[in-house]
Amino acid sequence: MVTATQDIILEEIHVEGYERVVKCSDPKTGMKAIIAIHDSRLGPALGGTRIYPYEKFDDALFDVLRLSKGMTYKSALTESGLGGGKSVILLDSVKGKTPEMLRSFGRAVEALEGKYICAEDVGCSTEDVKIIREETVNVVGLAHKNSSGNPAPFTAWGVFRGIQATALALFGTESLQGKKVAVQGLGSVGMILTDLLFWHGAKVIATDLDENRCLHAKQKYGIEIVKPDEILFVECDILAPCALGGIINKGSIPKLKCKAVAGATNNQFLDEKTDSKKLAERGILYAPDFVINAGGLINVEFELCKEGYNPIVARNKVDKIFDTLTSIYSIAKQNRITTLQAAISLAEHRLEYGIGKRVENLCFHH
Ligand code: NAI
């Protein structure tokens, strides 16, 4: 079905297992986007807007589908009363990003009548979200007094607690004293994670494509720096990917020398089904990405509550990533399934029985 509203053309794409996938375009501004609502049984679908120069439409579709599904599981496991969604804007590398294009994307979001809420993501800054906001209220992450602010410290704290849960599963103690952790990527999340690991006595080995970040971390924390192409294969207790996805694949799995993979990166497997099994067959424990990196989503959830944002409440809930991951490790062990299968089953169970379903309306404070 194709509908048009205020120059925006909305074209429904049928995708099995997805509630709604909409191709959005505006010939006047050149805006081309896809909004995917994977599942909204527990609440309105929330997920960032990725702005990227995709080579083909199918690449953008693939990205938005897998990312929105991940958001459904992430939201279900955190009982945030939100559903899973995501959007991608297909950037024309010649024309680039324009305010007009962002505004017409905002009108497309508005046309979905609150079923999808967007936020910043790769290629989409807070400034861009501010422009999108001119056309729709359905955005989060803007700078205002009730805003949840930068999600990275909350994500990093969740990853850190997840690493402690992983240490507990591996060694019978959550202490990281003397444990070797390899951090791939010293960006917003990876740098804060390195700080937390440092103060808890871990031995950190890290890398980044940006040499200045490596130098800074080496100077501040005395950590060992290796080349970007070496980090995945260093001998360590826990590998913490905090850069880009697809790094756990058939090429890298046989060469990994870690006991567990537990990091912030979204979509760590290149081929989720096969690679998660291969990793488990090698006896390497895996912290499902949508479980361990949920701190940012948990933080934003509190921006939408009636009382307004409270960082203490957000931090305390992020802390629970430790318990969620510990349960997932235990379910996987008892049932002889992969940790990814255990996490998905737990999320599917909550979706089926409406556990954590939103009872209060969302409250936008901007
Ligand atoms: P960022 O963009 O601030 O940092 C990523 C860092 O990785 C950059 O410093 C970059 O130079 C480095 N990098 C990229 N490719 C690399 C490679 N091959 N080897 C070594 N370093 C490399 O991103 P951020 O916010 O720290 O996020 C990291 C990951 O965590 C991303 O996959 C993101 O999707 C995921 N994530 C982030 C959240 C957040 O709150 N920022 C929330 C949930 C997931």
Boltz pocket constraint, residues with backbone or C-beta under 6 A from the ligand:
constraints:
  - pocket:
      binder: B
      contacts: [[A, 151], [A, 152], [A, 153], [A, 155], [A, 184], [A, 185], [A, 186], [A, 187], [A, 188], [A, 189], [A, 190], [A, 207], [A, 208], [A, 209], [A, 210], [A, 213], [A, 228], [A, 241], [A, 242], [A, 243], [A, 244], [A, 245], [A, 264], [A, 265], [A, 266], [A, 293], [A, 294], [A, 296]]
      max_distance: 6.0
